[in-house]
Amino acid sequence: MADAQRLLADRIAIDDLLTHYATLIDSRRFEELDQVFTFDAVLDYRSAGGIRGSFPEVRDWLASVLPTFSWTQHFVVNRAVELTAGADEAICRSLFHNPNSMEIEGRSWLFVVGGAYHDRLVRTDSGWRIRHRVEETIWWDNPMPGLDAVPPPLPADCFD
């Protein structure tokens, strides 16, 4: 029973971690993202038109790009977590739905994105953290000027 209780506690902690990510992003608290990612994490947002890099690089990129939106809402759902009893690592695939608003030429612009996060997580002394993330942007609607009609495919090296 102890293993089952630990697995359940880990599953809840990982759910909370993914929710915490969305909360920090949407409230623009980028300096607190170290509560979600390991410092040595590799993050890949290229399928969303972003960058791949170390956690500090991507955190700074997020902090420079996301404030161009008036608001964002990240819904992280359908979380499929693979845990092994007694292990300190997990794999998770979660879906996201992300409406964003910005002003373009004096008018409100609604840009909606959907996709999946592919995460590798590790248990740390501070709790579960994401060590590797790939954002797979599957679709978007009403893309901002300058974006293609469909998102780019995942780069071949994204899971390295």
DSSP file (Angstrom, degrees, kcal/mol; ACC not computed):
  #  RESIDUE AA STRUCTURE BP1 BP2  ACC     N-H-->O    O-->H-N    N-H-->O    O-->H-N    TCO  KAPPA ALPHA  PHI   PSI    X-CA   Y-CA   Z-CA
    1    1 A M     >        0   0    0      0, 0.0     4,-2.5     0, 0.0     5,-0.2   0.000 360.0 360.0 360.0 -32.1    0.0    0.0    0.0
    2    2 A A  H  >  +     0   0    0      1,-0.2     4,-2.4     2,-0.2     5,-0.2   0.901 360.0  50.7 -61.3 -40.7    2.9    2.4    0.7
    3    3 A D  H  > S+     0   0    0      1,-0.2     4,-2.6     2,-0.2    -1,-0.2   0.912 110.5  49.5 -62.7 -42.2    4.0    2.2   -3.0
    4    4 A A  H  > S+     0   0    0      1,-0.2     4,-2.2     2,-0.2    -2,-0.2   0.893 111.3  49.2 -64.2 -40.1    0.4    3.0   -4.1
    5    5 A Q  H  X S+     0   0    0     -4,-2.5     4,-2.5     2,-0.2    -1,-0.2   0.898 111.6  48.8 -66.7 -39.5    0.2    5.9   -1.8
    6    6 A R  H  X S+     0   0    0     -4,-2.4     4,-2.9     2,-0.2    -2,-0.2   0.918 110.7  50.5 -66.7 -42.1    3.5    7.3   -2.9
    7    7 A L  H  X S+     0   0    0     -4,-2.6     4,-2.5     2,-0.2    -2,-0.2   0.908 112.1  47.8 -60.7 -41.4    2.5    6.9   -6.6
    8    8 A L  H  X S+     0   0    0     -4,-2.2     4,-2.3     2,-0.2    -2,-0.2   0.923 112.2  48.5 -65.2 -43.8   -0.7    8.8   -5.9
    9    9 A A  H  X S+     0   0    0     -4,-2.5     4,-2.4     1,-0.2    -2,-0.2   0.905 112.5  49.2 -62.7 -41.2    1.1   11.5   -4.0
   10   10 A D  H  X S+     0   0    0     -4,-2.9     4,-2.4     2,-0.2    -2,-0.2   0.914 109.6  51.8 -63.8 -42.1    3.6   11.8   -6.9
   11   11 A R  H  X S+     0   0    0     -4,-2.5     4,-2.3     1,-0.2    -2,-0.2   0.910 111.5  46.6 -61.7 -43.2    0.8   12.0   -9.4
   12   12 A I  H  X S+     0   0    0     -4,-2.3     4,-2.6     2,-0.2    -1,-0.2   0.908 111.4  51.9 -65.2 -41.7   -0.9   14.8   -7.5
   13   13 A A  H  X S+     0   0    0     -4,-2.4     4,-2.1     2,-0.2    -2,-0.2   0.886 110.4  48.4 -62.8 -38.9    2.4   16.7   -7.1
   14   14 A I  H  X S+     0   0    0     -4,-2.4     4,-2.3     2,-0.2    -1,-0.2   0.904 110.2  51.3 -69.7 -40.7    3.1   16.5  -10.8
   15   15 A D  H  X S+     0   0    0     -4,-2.3     4,-2.1     1,-0.2    -2,-0.2   0.937 111.2  48.7 -56.7 -46.3   -0.5   17.7  -11.6
   16   16 A D  H  X S+     0   0    0     -4,-2.6     4,-2.6     1,-0.2    -2,-0.2   0.881 108.7  54.0 -61.9 -38.6    0.2   20.6   -9.2
   17   17 A L  H  X S+     0   0    0     -4,-2.1     4,-2.2     2,-0.2    -1,-0.2   0.921 108.9  47.5 -62.5 -44.9    3.5   21.4  -10.9
   18   18 A L  H  X S+     0   0    0     -4,-2.3     4,-1.7     1,-0.2    -1,-0.2   0.876 113.6  47.9 -66.1 -37.1    1.9   21.6  -14.4
   19   19 A T  H  X S+     0   0    0     -4,-2.1     4,-2.5    -5,-0.2    -1,-0.2   0.894 108.9  54.4 -67.3 -39.8   -0.8   23.9  -13.0
   20   20 A H  H  X S+     0   0    0     -4,-2.6     4,-2.7     1,-0.2     5,-0.2   0.896 104.8  54.5 -62.2 -40.3    1.8   26.0  -11.3
   21   21 A Y  H  X S+     0   0    0     -4,-2.2     4,-2.6     2,-0.2     5,-0.2   0.953 110.3  45.6 -55.4 -51.5    3.6   26.4  -14.6
   22   22 A A  H  X S+     0   0    0     -4,-1.7     4,-2.6     1,-0.2    52,-0.2   0.897 112.8  50.9 -61.6 -40.7    0.4   27.8  -16.2
   23   23 A T  H  X S+     0   0    0     -4,-2.5     4,-1.7     2,-0.2    -1,-0.2   0.922 112.0  46.2 -63.6 -44.7   -0.3   30.0  -13.3
   24   24 A L  H  <>S+     0   0    0     -4,-2.7     5,-2.7     2,-0.2     4,-0.3   0.911 114.2  48.0 -65.3 -42.4    3.2   31.5  -13.3
   25   25 A I  H ><5S+     0   0    0     -4,-2.6     3,-1.3    -5,-0.2    -2,-0.2   0.949 114.3  45.1 -63.0 -48.9    3.2   32.1  -17.1
   26   26 A D  H 3<5S+     0   0    0     -4,-2.6    46,-0.3     1,-0.3    -1,-0.2   0.762 115.0  47.4 -71.1 -24.4   -0.2   33.7  -17.1
   27   27 A S  T 3<5S-     0   0    0     -4,-1.7    -1,-0.3    -5,-0.2    -2,-0.2   0.341 111.2-121.6 -96.6   7.1    0.5   35.9  -14.2
   28   28 A R  T < 5 +     0   0    0     -3,-1.3     2,-0.7    -4,-0.3     3,-0.2   0.827  63.9 144.1  61.1  35.9    3.9   36.9  -15.7
   29   29 A R    > < +     0   0    0     -5,-2.7     3,-1.8     1,-0.2    -1,-0.2  -0.463   9.8 152.7-101.3  59.5    5.9   35.6  -12.7
   30   30 A F  G >   +     0   0    0     -2,-0.7     3,-1.8     1,-0.3    -1,-0.2   0.800  62.8  66.2 -62.3 -32.3    8.8   34.4  -14.9
   31   31 A E  G 3  S+     0   0    0      1,-0.3     3,-0.4    -3,-0.2    -1,-0.3   0.659  98.6  55.7 -66.0 -14.0   11.4   34.8  -12.1
   32   32 A E  G X  S+     0   0    0     -3,-1.8     3,-2.2     1,-0.2    -1,-0.3   0.376  73.4 101.1 -98.0   3.5    9.5   32.0  -10.2
   33   33 A L  G X>  +     0   0    0     -3,-1.8     4,-2.3     1,-0.3     3,-2.0   0.640  62.7  79.4 -66.0 -12.1    9.8   29.4  -13.0
   34   34 A D  G 34 S+     0   0    0     -3,-0.4    -1,-0.3     1,-0.3    -2,-0.1   0.618  83.0  66.5 -68.1  -9.4   12.7   27.8  -11.1
   35   35 A Q  G <4 S+     0   0    0     -3,-2.2    -1,-0.3     1,-0.1    -2,-0.2   0.520 111.5  32.9 -81.6  -6.8    9.9   26.3   -9.0
   36   36 A V  T <4 S+     0   0    0     -3,-2.0    94,-3.1     1,-0.2     2,-0.3   0.716 118.6  45.4-115.0 -39.9    8.9   24.4  -12.1
   37   37 A F  E  < S-a  130   0A   0     -4,-2.3    -1,-0.2    92,-0.3    94,-0.2  -0.782  78.3-115.6-112.2 150.8   12.1   23.6  -14.0
   38   38 A T  E >   -     0   0A   0     92,-2.3     3,-1.6    -2,-0.3    17,-0.2  -0.505  33.8-115.9 -73.2 155.3   15.5   22.4  -13.0
   39   39 A F  E 3  S+     0   0A   0      1,-0.3    16,-0.4    -2,-0.2    -1,-0.1   0.831 117.1  47.8 -63.5 -30.3   18.3   24.9  -13.5
   40   40 A D  E 3  S+     0   0A   0     14,-0.1    -1,-0.3    15,-0.1    91,-0.1   0.243  85.4 135.9 -94.1  13.6   19.9   22.6  -16.1
   41   41 A A  E <   -     0   0A   0     -3,-1.6    14,-1.6    89,-0.2     2,-0.5  -0.228  48.7-141.2 -61.3 149.0   16.6   21.9  -17.9
   42   42 A V  E     -aB 132  54A   0     89,-1.7    91,-2.1    12,-0.2     2,-0.4  -0.973  21.2-170.2-111.1 126.0   16.5   21.9  -21.7
   43   43 A L  E     -aB 133  53A   0     10,-2.8    10,-2.4    -2,-0.5     2,-0.5  -0.951   8.9-163.7-123.7 136.4   13.4   23.5  -23.1
   44   44 A D  E     +aB 134  52A   0     89,-2.4    91,-2.9    -2,-0.4     8,-0.3  -0.930  23.8 155.8-127.8 108.1   12.2   23.5  -26.7
   45   45 A Y    > > +     0   0    0      6,-3.0     5,-2.2    -2,-0.5     3,-1.5   0.051  38.3 118.0-113.4  21.4    9.5   25.9  -27.9
   46   46 A R  G > 5 +     0   0    0      1,-0.3     3,-2.1     3,-0.2    -1,-0.1   0.826  67.3  62.2 -63.3 -32.2   10.6   25.9  -31.6
   47   47 A S  G 3 5S+     0   0    0     88,-0.6    -1,-0.3     1,-0.3    89,-0.1   0.678 103.8  51.3 -69.7 -12.5    7.2   24.5  -32.8
   48   48 A A  G < 5S-     0   0    0     -3,-1.5    -1,-0.3    87,-0.1    -2,-0.2   0.258 131.3 -95.3 -99.8   9.8    5.6   27.6  -31.4
   49   49 A G  T < 5S+     0   0    0     -3,-2.1    -3,-0.2     1,-0.1    -2,-0.2   0.613  94.0 110.2  86.6  13.0    8.0   29.9  -33.3
   50   50 A G      < -     0   0    0     -5,-2.2     2,-0.3     1,-0.1    -1,-0.1   0.124  65.3 -82.8-101.0-147.0   10.3   30.1  -30.2
   51   51 A I        -     0   0    0      7,-0.1    -6,-3.0    -3,-0.1     2,-0.4  -0.740  17.3-134.3-122.5 165.8   13.7   28.9  -29.2
   52   52 A R  E     +B   44   0A   0     -8,-0.3     2,-0.3    -2,-0.3    -8,-0.2  -0.981  52.7 108.1-115.4 134.9   15.4   25.8  -27.8
   53   53 A G  E     -B   43   0A   0    -10,-2.4   -10,-2.8    -2,-0.4     2,-0.0  -0.981  64.7 -43.9-177.7-170.8   17.8   26.4  -25.0
   54   54 A S  E  >  -B   42   0A   0     -2,-0.3     4,-2.7   -12,-0.2     5,-0.3  -0.303  62.1-100.5 -71.2 161.1   18.7   26.1  -21.3
   55   55 A F  H  > S+     0   0    0    -14,-1.6     4,-3.1   -16,-0.4     5,-0.2   0.922 122.7  49.8 -51.4 -50.3   16.2   27.0  -18.7
   56   56 A P  H  > S+     0   0    0      0, 0.0     4,-2.1     0, 0.0    -1,-0.2   0.905 112.4  48.2 -60.1 -38.7   17.7   30.5  -18.1
   57   57 A E  H  > S+     0   0    0      2,-0.2     4,-2.0     1,-0.2    -2,-0.2   0.937 115.9  42.5 -64.2 -46.3   17.7   31.3  -21.8
   58   58 A V  H  X S+     0   0    0     -4,-2.7     4,-3.1     2,-0.2     5,-0.2   0.882 111.2  55.2 -71.6 -37.7   14.2   30.2  -22.4
   59   59 A R  H  X S+     0   0    0     -4,-3.1     4,-2.4    -5,-0.3    -1,-0.2   0.936 110.6  46.4 -57.7 -45.7   12.9   31.8  -19.2
   60   60 A D  H  X S+     0   0    0     -4,-2.1     4,-1.2    -5,-0.2    -2,-0.2   0.879 112.3  50.8 -65.3 -37.4   14.4   35.1  -20.5
   61   61 A W  H >X S+     0   0    0     -4,-2.0     4,-2.1     2,-0.2     3,-0.5   0.941 110.7  48.2 -64.6 -46.8   12.9   34.6  -23.9
   62   62 A L  H 3X S+     0   0    0     -4,-3.1     4,-2.3     1,-0.2    -2,-0.2   0.913 110.2  52.8 -57.5 -43.2    9.4   33.9  -22.4
   63   63 A A  H 3< S+     0   0    0     -4,-2.4    -1,-0.2    -5,-0.2    -2,-0.2   0.762 113.5  43.6 -65.7 -25.0    9.7   37.0  -20.2
   64   64 A S  H << S+     0   0    0     -4,-1.2    -1,-0.2    -3,-0.5    -2,-0.2   0.777 121.6  36.3 -89.6 -27.7   10.5   39.1  -23.4
   65   65 A V  H >< S+     0   0    0     -4,-2.1     3,-1.9    -5,-0.1     4,-0.3   0.901 106.9  58.2 -93.5 -47.3    7.8   37.6  -25.7
   66   66 A L  G >< S+     0   0    0     -4,-2.3     3,-2.0     1,-0.3    -3,-0.1   0.796  92.9  67.1 -64.3 -30.4    4.7   36.9  -23.6
   67   67 A P  G 3  S+     0   0    0      0, 0.0    -1,-0.3     0, 0.0    -2,-0.1   0.629  83.4  76.4 -65.8  -8.3    4.2   40.5  -22.3
   68   68 A T  G <  S+     0   0    0     -3,-1.9    35,-0.4    -4,-0.1     2,-0.3   0.733  85.2  79.2 -69.4 -19.1    3.4   41.5  -25.9
   69   69 A F  S <  S-     0   0    0     -3,-2.0    33,-0.3    -4,-0.3     3,-0.1  -0.662  80.6-139.2 -86.3 143.5    0.0   39.8  -25.3
   70   70 A S  S    S-     0   0    0     31,-2.8     2,-0.3    -2,-0.3    32,-0.2   0.892  85.8 -16.5 -64.4 -39.9   -2.6   41.7  -23.3
   71   71 A W  E     -C  101   0A   0     30,-1.2    30,-2.4    -3,-0.0     2,-0.3  -0.978  61.1-158.4-158.9 158.6   -3.4   38.4  -21.6
   72   72 A T  E     -C  100   0A   0    -46,-0.3     2,-0.4    -2,-0.3    28,-0.2  -0.968   2.0-161.6-136.3 153.6   -2.8   34.7  -21.9
   73   73 A Q        -     0   0    0     26,-1.9     2,-0.6    -2,-0.3   -50,-0.1  -0.949   6.0-165.9-137.5 117.8   -4.6   31.6  -20.5
   74   74 A H        -     0   0    0     -2,-0.4     2,-0.6   -52,-0.2    24,-0.2  -0.911   1.9-171.0-105.5 115.3   -2.9   28.3  -20.4
   75   75 A F  E     -D   97   0A   0     22,-2.4    22,-1.9    -2,-0.6     2,-0.6  -0.935   4.7-166.4-104.1 117.7   -5.1   25.3  -19.8
   76   76 A V  E     +D   96   0A   0     -2,-0.6    20,-0.2    20,-0.2     2,-0.2  -0.921  25.8 152.3-109.5 113.7   -3.0   22.2  -19.2
   77   77 A V  E     +D   95   0A   0     18,-2.9    18,-2.5    -2,-0.6    -2,-0.0  -0.687  36.5  45.1-134.7 178.3   -5.2   19.1  -19.4
   78   78 A N  E     -     0   0A   0     -2,-0.2     2,-0.6    16,-0.2    -1,-0.2   0.911  69.4-167.2  46.8  56.6   -5.3   15.3  -20.2
   79   79 A R  E     -     0   0A   0     15,-0.2     2,-0.7    -3,-0.2    15,-0.2  -0.642  11.8-168.0 -81.1 118.4   -2.1   14.6  -18.3
   80   80 A A  E     -D   93   0A   0     13,-2.8    13,-2.0    -2,-0.6     2,-0.5  -0.914  12.2-174.6-108.8 106.0   -0.7   11.2  -19.0
   81   81 A V  E     -D   92   0A   0     -2,-0.7     2,-0.7    11,-0.2    11,-0.2  -0.868  15.1-158.2-108.7 130.8    2.0   10.5  -16.4
   82   82 A E  E     +D   91   0A   0      9,-3.3     9,-1.6    -2,-0.5     2,-0.3  -0.928  22.8 168.2-108.9 110.6    4.3    7.5  -16.4
   83   83 A L  E     -D   90   0A   0     -2,-0.7     2,-0.5     7,-0.2     7,-0.1  -0.902  24.5-148.1-118.6 148.2    5.7    6.8  -13.0
   84   84 A T    >   -     0   0    0      5,-0.6     3,-2.6    -2,-0.3     5,-0.2  -0.971  36.4-100.6-114.6 133.4    7.6    3.7  -11.7
   85   85 A A  T 3  S+     0   0    0     -2,-0.5     3,-0.1     1,-0.3   -82,-0.1  -0.249 107.6   7.9 -52.7 129.3    7.2    2.8   -8.1
   86   86 A G  T 3  S+     0   0    0      1,-0.3    -1,-0.3   -83,-0.2     2,-0.2   0.374 101.2 126.1  81.3  -4.2   10.2    4.0   -6.1
   87   87 A A    <   -     0   0    0     -3,-2.6    -1,-0.3     2,-0.1    -3,-0.0  -0.527  54.8-149.2 -88.5 155.3   11.7    5.9   -9.1
   88   88 A D  S    S+     0   0    0     -2,-0.2    35,-2.8    -3,-0.1     2,-0.3   0.071  76.0  71.1-107.7  21.6   12.7    9.6   -9.0
   89   89 A E  E     + E   0 122A   0     33,-0.2    -5,-0.6    -5,-0.2     2,-0.3  -0.956  55.3 179.9-135.4 154.6   11.9   10.2  -12.7
   90   90 A A  E     -DE  83 121A   0     31,-1.8    31,-2.9    -2,-0.3     2,-0.4  -0.979  19.4-141.1-149.3 158.9    8.7   10.5  -14.7
   91   91 A I  E     -DE  82 120A   0     -9,-1.6    -9,-3.3    -2,-0.3     2,-0.4  -0.973  24.2-177.0-120.8 138.7    7.5   11.1  -18.2
   92   92 A C  E     -DE  81 119A   0     27,-2.5    27,-3.2    -2,-0.4     2,-0.5  -0.999  18.3-169.8-141.1 138.0    4.4   13.2  -18.9
   93   93 A R  E     +DE  80 118A   0    -13,-2.0   -13,-2.8    -2,-0.4     2,-0.4  -0.995  20.2 173.2-121.5 123.1    2.5   14.2  -21.9
   94   94 A S  E     - E   0 117A   0     23,-2.1    23,-3.3    -2,-0.5     2,-0.3  -0.971  25.0-130.4-130.6 146.7   -0.1   16.9  -21.3
   95   95 A L  E     -DE  77 116A   0    -18,-2.5   -18,-2.9    -2,-0.4     2,-0.4  -0.651  21.5-158.6 -92.3 151.1   -2.3   18.8  -23.7
   96   96 A F  E     -DE  76 115A   0     19,-2.6    19,-2.0    -2,-0.3     2,-0.4  -0.974  15.3-166.0-131.4 149.2   -2.7   22.5  -23.7
   97   97 A H  E     -DE  75 114A   0    -22,-1.9   -22,-2.4    -2,-0.4    17,-0.2  -0.997  18.6-177.4-128.1 123.9   -5.3   25.0  -25.0
   98   98 A N  E     - E   0 113A   0     15,-3.3    15,-1.7    -2,-0.4     2,-0.3  -0.793  11.0-173.0-136.9  90.1   -4.0   28.5  -25.0
   99   99 A P  E     - E   0 112A   0      0, 0.0   -26,-1.9     0, 0.0     2,-0.3  -0.614  14.2-174.5 -76.5 144.0   -6.0   31.6  -26.0
  100  100 A N  E     -CE  72 111A   0     11,-2.0    11,-2.7    -2,-0.3     2,-0.4  -0.983  10.2-155.8-137.7 145.8   -4.0   34.8  -26.2
  101  101 A S  E     +CE  71 110A   0    -30,-2.4   -31,-2.8    -2,-0.3   -30,-1.2  -0.969  19.0 158.2-125.5 142.9   -5.1   38.4  -26.8
  102  102 A M  E     - E   0 109A   0      7,-2.0     7,-3.4    -2,-0.4     2,-0.5  -0.959  39.5-108.6-149.7 167.4   -3.1   41.3  -28.1
  103  103 A E  E     + E   0 108A   0    -35,-0.4     2,-0.4    -2,-0.3     5,-0.2  -0.898  32.7 179.1-104.0 126.9   -3.8   44.6  -29.8
  104  104 A I  E >  S- E   0 107A   0      3,-3.0     3,-1.7    -2,-0.5    -2,-0.0  -0.991  72.7 -14.1-129.1 122.8   -2.9   44.9  -33.5
  105  105 A E  T 3  S-     0   0    0     -2,-0.4    -1,-0.1     1,-0.3     3,-0.1   0.877 129.6 -53.4  53.0  41.7   -3.6   48.1  -35.3
  106  106 A G  T 3  S+     0   0    0      1,-0.2     2,-0.4    -3,-0.0    -1,-0.3   0.511 118.9 103.7  77.7   5.1   -5.8   49.4  -32.5
  107  107 A R  E <  S-E  104   0A   0     -3,-1.7    -3,-3.0     0, 0.0     2,-0.2  -0.910  77.1-106.1-122.5 148.8   -8.0   46.3  -32.5
  108  108 A S  E     -E  103   0A   0     -2,-0.4     2,-0.5    -5,-0.2    -5,-0.2  -0.506  34.0-161.1 -70.7 135.5   -8.2   43.3  -30.2
  109  109 A W  E     -E  102   0A   0     -7,-3.4    -7,-2.0    -2,-0.2     2,-0.6  -0.983   4.9-156.4-123.9 123.9   -6.7   40.2  -31.7
  110  110 A L  E     -E  101   0A   0     -2,-0.5     2,-0.5    -9,-0.2    -9,-0.2  -0.899  12.5-178.5-103.8 120.4   -7.5   36.7  -30.4
  111  111 A F  E     -E  100   0A   0    -11,-2.7   -11,-2.0    -2,-0.6     2,-0.4  -0.980   7.0-165.6-120.1 120.3   -4.9   34.1  -31.2
  112  112 A V  E     -EF  99 141A   0     29,-1.8    29,-2.8    -2,-0.5     2,-0.4  -0.913   4.7-173.0-117.3 135.3   -5.6   30.5  -30.0
  113  113 A V  E     -EF  98 140A   0    -15,-1.7   -15,-3.3    -2,-0.4     2,-0.3  -0.945   3.5-174.5-127.7 143.6   -3.1   27.7  -29.8
  114  114 A G  E     +EF  97 139A   0     25,-2.5    25,-2.2    -2,-0.4    24,-1.7  -0.992  26.2 105.1-137.3 148.3   -3.4   24.0  -29.0
  115  115 A G  E     -EF  96 137A   0    -19,-2.0   -19,-2.6    -2,-0.3     2,-0.4  -0.931  53.7 -73.5 178.5-153.6   -0.8   21.3  -28.6
  116  116 A A  E     -EF  95 136A   0     20,-2.3    20,-3.6    -2,-0.3     2,-0.5  -0.985  20.1-141.5-137.7 144.4    1.0   19.0  -26.2
  117  117 A Y  E     -EF  94 135A   0    -23,-3.3   -23,-2.1    -2,-0.4     2,-0.6  -0.916  13.4-159.8 -99.9 132.1    3.9   19.3  -23.7
  118  118 A H  E     -EF  93 134A   0     16,-2.5    16,-1.9    -2,-0.5     2,-0.4  -0.952  23.2-179.3-112.0 109.2    6.3   16.4  -23.6
  119  119 A D  E     -EF  92 133A   0    -27,-3.2   -27,-2.5    -2,-0.6     2,-0.5  -0.858  29.3-159.8-118.7 144.7    8.1   16.5  -20.3
  120  120 A R  E     -EF  91 132A   0     12,-2.3    11,-3.1    -2,-0.4    12,-1.6  -0.995  27.8-166.6-113.6 125.6   10.7   14.5  -18.5
  121  121 A L  E     -EF  90 130A   0    -31,-2.9   -31,-1.8    -2,-0.5     2,-0.3  -0.757  12.0-163.5-116.3 158.2   10.6   15.1  -14.8
  122  122 A V  E     -EF  89 129A   0      7,-2.6     7,-2.2    -2,-0.3     2,-0.5  -0.996  24.1-120.1-139.6 144.1   12.8   14.5  -11.9
  123  123 A R  E     + F   0 128A   0    -35,-2.8     5,-0.2    -2,-0.3     2,-0.2  -0.730  38.6 179.9 -82.3 128.6   12.2   14.4   -8.1
  124  124 A T  E >   - F   0 127A   0      3,-2.0     3,-1.6    -2,-0.5   -86,-0.0  -0.653  47.9 -94.2-117.5 176.8   14.5   17.0   -6.4
  125  125 A D  T 3  S+     0   0    0      1,-0.3     3,-0.1    -2,-0.2    -2,-0.0   0.754 129.5  49.3 -61.7 -23.2   14.9   18.0   -2.8
  126  126 A S  T 3  S-     0   0    0      1,-0.4    -1,-0.3     0, 0.0     2,-0.2   0.331 125.0 -95.2 -97.6   5.7   12.4   20.8   -3.5
  127  127 A G  E <  S- F   0 124A   0     -3,-1.6    -3,-2.0     2,-0.0    -1,-0.4  -0.641  71.8 -14.7 111.6-171.9    9.8   18.4   -5.2
  128  128 A W  E     + F   0 123A   0     -5,-0.2     2,-0.3    -2,-0.2    -5,-0.2  -0.414  62.8 178.1 -68.7 139.9    9.1   17.4   -8.8
  129  129 A R  E     - F   0 122A   0     -7,-2.2    -7,-2.6    -2,-0.1     2,-0.5  -0.968  32.9-110.7-138.7 154.2   10.7   19.6  -11.5
  130  130 A I  E     +aF  37 121A   0    -94,-3.1   -92,-2.3    -2,-0.3    -9,-0.3  -0.762  29.6 177.5 -86.3 126.6   10.7   19.5  -15.3
  131  131 A R  E    S+     0   0A   0    -11,-3.1   -89,-1.7    -2,-0.5     2,-0.3   0.674  72.0  18.7-100.8 -24.7   14.2   18.6  -16.6
  132  132 A H  E     -aF  42 120A   0    -12,-1.6   -12,-2.3   -91,-0.2     2,-0.4  -0.962  67.0-179.3-150.2 128.7   13.3   18.5  -20.3
  133  133 A R  E     -aF  43 119A   0    -91,-2.1   -89,-2.4    -2,-0.3     2,-0.5  -0.996   8.9-174.5-133.2 135.5   10.3   20.0  -22.2
  134  134 A V  E     -aF  44 118A   0    -16,-1.9   -16,-2.5    -2,-0.4     2,-0.6  -0.995  16.1-150.1-122.1 122.7    9.2   19.9  -25.8
  135  135 A E  E     - F   0 117A   0    -91,-2.9     2,-0.8    -2,-0.5   -88,-0.6  -0.835   7.8-161.5 -90.0 124.1    6.2   22.0  -26.8
  136  136 A E  E     - F   0 116A   0    -20,-3.6   -20,-2.3    -2,-0.6     2,-0.8  -0.881   4.1-158.0-105.5 100.5    4.4   20.4  -29.7
  137  137 A T  E     + F   0 115A   0     -2,-0.8   -22,-0.3   -22,-0.2     3,-0.1  -0.703  16.5 174.8 -79.4 113.0    2.2   23.1  -31.2
  138  138 A I  E     -     0   0A   0    -24,-1.7     2,-0.3    -2,-0.8   -23,-0.2   0.841  59.1  -7.1 -90.3 -38.0   -0.4   21.0  -33.1
  139  139 A W  E     - F   0 114A   0    -25,-2.2   -25,-2.5    11,-0.1     2,-0.3  -0.983  53.1-167.8-152.5 159.6   -2.7   23.8  -34.3
  140  140 A W  E     - F   0 113A   0     -2,-0.3     2,-0.4     9,-0.3   -27,-0.2  -0.981  11.3-147.7-148.5 155.4   -3.4   27.5  -34.1
  141  141 A D  E    S+ F   0 112A   0    -29,-2.8   -29,-1.8    -2,-0.3     9,-0.0  -0.970  77.0   4.3-125.7 136.7   -6.3   29.7  -35.1
  142  142 A N  S    S-     0   0    0     -2,-0.4    -1,-0.2   -31,-0.2     7,-0.1   0.953  85.1-152.2  58.3  55.0   -6.1   33.3  -36.2
  143  143 A P        -     0   0    0      0, 0.0     3,-0.1     0, 0.0    -1,-0.1  -0.180  18.5-101.2 -61.1 150.5   -2.3   33.4  -36.2
  144  144 A M    >   -     0   0    0      1,-0.2     3,-2.1     2,-0.1    -2,-0.0  -0.261  53.2 -78.3 -64.1 155.2   -0.7   36.8  -35.6
  145  145 A P  T 3  S+     0   0    0      0, 0.0    -1,-0.2     0, 0.0     3,-0.1  -0.310 121.3  33.8 -54.9 136.9    0.7   38.6  -38.6
  146  146 A G  T 3  S+     0   0    0      1,-0.4     2,-0.3    -3,-0.1    -2,-0.1   0.184  95.1 106.3  99.9 -16.5    4.0   37.1  -39.6
  147  147 A L  S <  S-     0   0    0     -3,-2.1    -1,-0.4     1,-0.1   -98,-0.0  -0.705  73.7-111.4 -95.0 149.3    3.1   33.5  -38.6
  148  148 A D        -     0   0    0     -2,-0.3    -1,-0.1     2,-0.2    -4,-0.0  -0.239  32.5-105.9 -67.5 165.6    2.4   30.8  -41.2
  149  149 A A  S    S+     0   0    0     -7,-0.1    -9,-0.3     1,-0.1    -1,-0.1   0.797 107.4  31.5 -65.5 -28.7   -1.2   29.5  -41.4
  150  150 A V  S    S-     0   0    0    -11,-0.1    -2,-0.2    -9,-0.0   -11,-0.1  -0.943  96.0-101.3-127.5 151.2   -0.1   26.2  -39.7
  151  151 A P        -     0   0    0      0, 0.0  -103,-0.1     0, 0.0  -104,-0.1  -0.293  44.4 -99.3 -67.0 155.5    2.6   25.7  -37.0
  152  152 A P        -     0   0    0      0, 0.0   -15,-0.2     0, 0.0  -103,-0.1  -0.371  44.3-100.5 -69.8 155.7    5.9   24.3  -38.1
  153  153 A P        -     0   0    0      0, 0.0     3,-0.1     0, 0.0   -15,-0.0  -0.271  48.5 -82.0 -70.1 163.3    6.5   20.6  -37.5
  154  154 A L        -     0   0    0      1,-0.1   -18,-0.1     2,-0.1     2,-0.1  -0.442  52.0-110.3 -61.9 135.6    8.5   19.4  -34.5
  155  155 A P    >   -     0   0    0      0, 0.0     3,-1.6     0, 0.0     4,-0.2  -0.396  22.9-120.0 -65.3 148.0   12.3   19.6  -35.3
  156  156 A A  T 3  S+     0   0    0      1,-0.3     3,-0.4     2,-0.1    -2,-0.1   0.788 111.3  49.0 -60.4 -29.5   13.9   16.1  -35.7
  157  157 A D  T >  S+     0   0    0      1,-0.2     3,-1.6     2,-0.1    -1,-0.3   0.285  77.2 107.8 -95.2  10.6   16.3   16.8  -32.8
  158  158 A C  T <  S+     0   0    0     -3,-1.6    -1,-0.2     1,-0.3    -2,-0.1   0.762  78.8  47.6 -66.4 -26.0   13.7   18.0  -30.3
  159  159 A F  T 3         0   0    0     -3,-0.4    -1,-0.3    -4,-0.2    -2,-0.1   0.393 360.0 360.0 -96.1   4.5   13.8   14.9  -28.0
  160  160 A D    <         0   0    0     -3,-1.6    -1,-0.2    -4,-0.0    -2,-0.1   0.478 360.0 360.0 -72.0 360.0   17.6   14.8  -27.8
